[in-house]
Amino acid sequence: MSKREIAGMRVLVTGASTGIGRALAVELVRQGACCVVLARGEERLSEAVEACRTVDPEARVEVIVGDVTDVAVRKAAIEKAVTSFGGLDAVVNNAGVGSFGRFADAKPERLRHIMEVNFFAAVDLIHEALPALRQGKNPIVVNVGSILGHRGIPRMYEYCSSKFALQGFSQSLRVELQAEGIDLLMVSPGTTETPFYDNVVHGRGNVPWNKGKGTPVEKVAKKMVAGMQQGRREIVPNFLGQWLIRANRHVPHLVDWYLQRFA
């Protein structure tokens, strides 16, 4: 894992219209990066671009509106970076969706949909972007997972499954990419101030993470950019997230006992 300068980097960010993705695009532009931003919502994506140009009126930001599960949309985003910026140095897989509900009441198509967005789209985008990344300057892949990729919680089995899959995939891929000079940063946020809980595909669920105030997205974005600069392997940008991972490592039975009340 190597250190890098953000200024001049050519970055593709998925799920960039709101939340962490939007804040990350703004922070990258603030530090001199060029960004291709991808998301489904055209209006919110336009607002994200305006936010980027508020911090830098000369910001180089290109827009791709579409669903990240669509291969044509993904390839268009990669091509946009190459044609507009001359190449691609970083791919940030941030797009994601969640769901709440007990496993016994779940519909299998819901799990498949969440896996398509949270896992398969990220895997496919990396594979499609590899030729461009190999030509990039000090390239890096950034996968946005979750602390729920370290510890599963009740009523969120679909989301947890997708993030565990992304975590395992990232650990395997990191070693393969090192031989090609491509870094991989895993970001595992805890509760963050995003519209996540308003945009779930099903339910809300009685879980502790949908109550109270989360970490501001701007703080998470700054830590992500710092992780990219420093060549980190993984960051957990929330204190409670760090606590949960440690507790689950040392006293998993107590974590089970605590979470039982939400099952």
Residue pairs with C-beta under 8 A, 6 or more apart in sequence:
1 178
1 183
1 231
1 232
1 233
2 138
2 183
2 231
3 229
3 230
3 231
4 138
4 140
4 228
4 229
4 231
5 229
6 28
6 31
6 32
6 33
6 225
6 228
6 229
7 31
7 32
7 33
8 32
8 33
8 34
8 137
9 28
9 32
9 33
9 34
9 89
9 90
9 137
10 33
10 34
10 36
10 81
10 85
10 86
10 87
10 88
10 89
10 90
10 136
11 28
11 33
11 34
11 35
11 36
11 81
11 88
11 89
11 90
11 91
11 92
12 35
12 36
12 38
12 77
12 78
12 81
12 88
12 90
12 91
12 92
12 129
13 21
13 24
13 25
13 28
13 35
13 36
13 37
13 38
13 92
13 94
14 21
14 38
14 39
14 68
14 77
14 92
14 93
14 94
14 95
14 121
14 122
14 125
15 21
15 38
15 39
15 68
15 94
15 95
15 96
15 144
16 22
16 24
16 25
16 35
16 37
16 38
16 39
16 45
16 48
16 94
17 37
17 39
17 40
17 41
17 44
17 45
17 47
17 48
18 39
18 41
18 44
18 48
18 194
18 195
19 192
19 194
19 195
19 196
19 217
20 94
20 144
20 189
20 192
20 194
20 217
20 220
20 221
20 224
21 37
21 39
21 48
21 92
21 94
21 95
22 44
22 48
22 51
22 217
23 217
23 218
23 220
23 221
24 92
24 94
24 221
24 224
24 225
25 35
25 37
25 48
25 51
25 52
25 61
26 48
26 51
26 52
26 55
26 218
26 221
27 218
27 221
27 222
27 224
27 225
28 35
28 225
29 35
29 52
29 53
29 55
29 56
29 59
29 61
30 55
30 56
31 225
34 60
34 61
34 81
34 84
34 85
35 52
35 59
35 60
35 61
35 62
36 61
36 62
36 63
36 64
36 77
36 80
36 81
36 84
36 85
37 45
37 48
37 49
37 52
37 61
37 62
37 63
37 64
38 63
38 64
38 65
38 66
38 68
38 73
38 74
38 77
38 95
39 45
39 48
39 65
39 95
40 65
40 66
40 67
41 65
42 65
45 63
45 65
46 63
49 61
49 63
52 59
52 61
53 59
53 61
60 84
60 85
62 80
62 81
62 84
62 85
64 73
64 76
64 77
64 80
66 72
66 73
66 76
67 73
68 74
68 95
68 117
68 121
68 125
69 116
69 117
69 120
69 121
71 124
71 128
74 121
74 124
74 125
74 128
75 128
78 88
78 125
78 128
78 129
78 132
81 87
81 88
81 132
82 88
82 132
87 132
87 135
87 136
87 137
88 129
88 132
88 133
88 135
88 136
88 139
89 133
89 136
89 137
89 138
89 139
89 140
90 136
90 139
90 140
90 141
90 142
90 228
91 125
91 126
91 129
91 133
91 141
91 142
92 142
92 144
93 121
93 122
93 125
93 126
93 141
93 142
93 143
93 144
93 166
94 142
94 144
95 117
95 118
95 121
95 122
96 117
96 118
96 144
96 162
96 196
97 113
97 114
97 117
97 118
97 199
97 200
97 201
98 114
98 156
98 158
98 159
98 196
98 197
98 199
98 200
98 201
99 110
99 114
99 156
99 158
99 159
99 200
99 201
99 202
99 203
100 155
100 156
100 200
100 202
100 203
100 204
100 205
100 207
101 155
101 202
101 203
101 205
102 154
102 155
102 263
103 157
106 157
106 158
110 158
110 201
110 202
111 157
111 158
111 161
113 201
114 158
114 159
114 161
114 162
114 201
115 158
115 161
115 162
115 165
117 162
118 159
118 162
118 163
118 165
118 166
119 162
119 165
119 166
119 169
122 143
122 166
122 169
123 169
126 141
126 173
133 139
133 141
133 182
134 180
134 182
138 181
138 183
139 181
139 182
139 183
140 182
140 183
140 184
140 185
140 228
141 173
141 177
141 182
141 183
141 184
141 185
142 184
142 185
142 187
142 224
142 227
142 228
143 166
143 169
143 170
143 184
143 185
143 186
143 187
144 187
144 189
145 163
145 166
145 167
145 170
145 186
145 187
145 188
146 159
146 160
146 163
146 188
146 189
146 190
147 188
147 189
147 190
147 236
147 238
147 241
147 244
147 245
148 156
148 159
148 160
148 163
149 160
149 163
149 164
149 166
149 167
149 188
150 167
150 188
150 244
150 245
150 248
151 244
151 245
151 248
151 255
152 160
152 161
152 164
153 160
153 207
153 209
153 259
153 262
154 207
154 259
154 260
154 262
154 263
155 203
155 205
155 206
155 207
155 262
155 263
156 205
156 207
167 186
167 188
170 184
170 186
171 186
173 184
174 183
174 184
174 186
174 233
177 183
177 184
183 231
184 233
185 224
185 227
185 228
185 232
185 233
185 234
185 235
186 233
186 234
186 235
187 220
187 224
187 227
187 234
187 235
187 237
188 234
188 235
188 236
188 241
188 245
189 215
189 220
189 236
189 237
189 238
189 241
190 209
190 214
190 215
190 236
190 237
190 238
190 239
190 240
190 241
190 242
190 244
191 209
191 212
191 214
191 215
191 238
191 240
191 241
192 214
192 215
192 216
192 217
192 220
192 238
193 213
193 214
193 215
193 216
193 217
194 214
194 217
197 204
197 210
204 210
205 262
206 262
207 262
208 262
214 238
215 237
215 238
219 237
220 237
220 238
223 235
223 237
224 235
224 237
226 232
227 235
236 242
236 245
244 255
247 254
247 255
248 255
